[in-house]
Amino acid sequence: MRIYKLMDQYILSQASIVRSSQSSPQELKDALREMGREIGKKVIEKFYIKNMEIVTPMGSKTTSPFPQIPLSIVFTTKGDMEHFGAGLSRSLRNSMIGYMNFEGRRGTEALNSPIRDIMLPSVKGKTVDSIFIAKSVLATGCTAISLTRKALSEYVPDKVIIVTAFYSTRGLEDLTAEFPNAHIFVVDDPDDLEENGLLVPGIGLLEERLTA
């Protein structure tokens, strides 16, 4: 199972800002963006740093770790695109971002309902190395599954990388069953999942909190 649990203290501190009921909408946006950016750095460390020879301005040659980030697509929801997804895309400098708008639908409704508002980046014949599914909240996993299916139907990547911050065991299990070869980055331990499909301790209805 390719699951990477991040316990970086700075990332955890940003997660705490999102969890806190005292955080303002702007603080939520800033923390989500920062989490996306920091998780992106962890992904780069895992996959995209290679030792290579470089030449310094003094004409000297040296071998050192160097980021080699290939063309990637960050695919997310419309709600996550400006914050969590944008932060991730900013770390992955050679990336393009797209979204699907689920209009507030969650669970099986998000998985089965037709999507009318979608933006898929055009790569114009270029090879896409990786698709990143950026979903700040992974409760049942249905939205992330829908995102991943759509991205795979459009691109033929070498890697599928799913990134989430707040998640449940069920959501994780559903994703690994559907995409066993995906690499999944999560933050801290899973939340519980209550009967209405919300995480506990959770972060409440994030869409409402961001616009309060």
N, C-alpha and C positions, 0 to 999 in steps of 0.2 A: 504494500500500500504506500503510495507516494504522497504522504501528508507531512508537511513541515509546520510544526507548532512554534510560533515566535513568542519569546518571553522577554524580549528587549525592554528594559525599564522605560525608555523614552516612549516607545510605542504603547506600552501599557498605561503610561500617564495620559496619553492622548485619548485612549479608550475610556479612561475614567472621566475625562471632560465630557465625552459623549454620553456616558451613563448618567451623569449628574443632572438632576432636575433643575439645578440652579444655573445651568449654563444657558447663555443667551443664544439666539439663532446664529449670530455671527461667530460666537465661540464654537458652536457646533460645526459650522462650515469650515472654520480654520483647522479644527482638530481632525475632521474627516480628511481634509486635503493633506494635512501633515502625515496622517497615518498612511494614506495611499503612497505618498512620496517615500516614506521610510520603508514601507514594505517593498516598494520597487527596488530600493537599494539592496535589500536582502536577496531579492530574486537575481539581481545583477551579480552579487557575490557568488551565488550558487551556480549560475549557468554561463555568465558572459564575461568573466575576467580570465584572461589567458596571459601567460608569460610570453613576452615578445621582445625582440630587440628594437630599441629606439635610439635615435641620434639626438644628442642634446645640442643647444645653441652653440656650445663650445666645440662641436665636432666630435665629441666622444660618443662611443657606443656603449650602451648598457642594456641588460636584460632585466625587465621588471614587470610586475602585474599591470595589465593595461585593459581597459574596458573595450570590448568588441561587441557592440549591441546591434544585432541584425534588425531588419524591418519586421515590426510587430504591429498587430492590431489590438488595441484595447477596446473591448466591447462591453457595454454596461447598460444600465437603465437610464432613462432621461433624468430621473431624480438624482442618480449617483454621478452623472457625467461631469457636472460642474465642480464637484468637491472630491469625493473619493477617487473616481475615475481620472479626474484631471491631475490629481497628485501622482497617481501611478504613472500616467502617461508622461508627466514631466520628468520623472526619473528615467524612463525608457526613452531617451532622446530621439531615437530613430523609430518613432511609433506614430500611428494614426489612430484617432479615436472615433467610435461610432456608438449608436445607442438604439434601444427599442423602448417605446413608451407603453407601459402596461396600464397607464391611467389609474393607478391605485389598486389594480387587481393583484391578489395574492393567492398562494396555494395552487390547487388544481385549476382554478379559474385562470390564473396567469399562464399555466401550462397549456390549456386547451383553447383559450379564446383567440380569435383572429387579431393580429396586430396591424393597425392601420398606419401608425406613425413610426417610421424606422429610417435610420440613416446608416448606410454601410459604406465605409471608405472605399474608393476605387484605387486599386493598386496598379492598374494599367500594365498588366503582364508581368509585374515584378513578383519575385518569390517571397512569400510571407513565411518567415521562420516560425513565429509563435503567435497564437492568439491568447490574449489575456481576458478572462472573464472577471470583471471587477464588480463585486456585489458586497456592499458594506454589511448588509444583514442577510444571513442565510438561515431561515427558519425551517421550512419544509424542504427547501431545495428546488422547488418547482420553477421559480423564476430563473435561477441559474441554469437549470437544465434547458429551458426554452432558449435562453441566450446562447448557450453552447451549441445546441443543435443548429440554430440559425447561422452562427458563425462558421461552423464546420461545413454547412451546405454552400457557403459562399467562398471559403478559402480552403486550401489544402496545406495546413501548417505541419511543421515537424514536431512542434510541442503544443499541447493545450495546458495552460496554466490558469488555475482558478484561484482568485484572491478574495478573502473575506475577513471581516473583523469580528463580527458577532454571529454566532452560529449554534446550532443544536446538533446532537449526535445523529438524530434522524436525518437532518439535512445533509450531513456529511456522508452518511451511509447511502442515501439515495444518489448522491453525486458519484461516489465510487462505484456503485453498481452500474450506473448508466455509462460512465466514462472511466473504466478501470486503468487506463493508461495516462490519465491526466495527473498533473502535478498540482497539489492543492496546498496553498499557504493559508494558515489560520492564525488567529491571535489568542493566546491564553487558552484556558479550558472552555468546554462548551457550556452554554446555558441550558436550562430545562426548557421544555416546550409545553405551554399550557393548552387547554382544550380549544381555544380560539385561534391557535396558530401563532401566538405571540411568545417571544422569548422572556424567560424569567431567570435572573433579575432583569435582564433585558435593557432596552433603551426606549421603550414606549413606541408610539407611532412616529417614526423619525420624520416622515414627510410633513406631518402637522407641526412638529417642533421646529423644523427649519423655516417655516413660514409664519410662526406665531408672532 
